[in-house]
Amino acid sequence: MTQSSSVLPPPDAALLQLARLKAGLSQRELAERASVPTTMISAYERGKRRPSLMTLLKLLHAANFELRMTLEPFDPHDDVLAGLEMRRVPLERRHRDRQIEAWRRAVPVDADS
């Protein structure tokens, strides 16, 4: 992929953090469940260290998740999106970020009203 590391965290870091948050665990709790130092979880989630596949599976299992993988034909979708993102000027990025933040704060309208 053509993404720079400053745009998105590494996939393993994002996956580990997502699993931990979905499990409602702190880094310390996940570390205790996996019998690893808390500093290891922190380093993996920040992309400062990269876990082996076996270590990633162990950490995901400690959060009560499993990783399922399949081989699929290559889809350039992510590369296309990354290329489009890289061509945005800072003003466009700020506008997009404000829109996303507004959508996140939005409250659903009650259908019965």
Beta strands, then each sheet from edge to edge (+ up, - down):
end
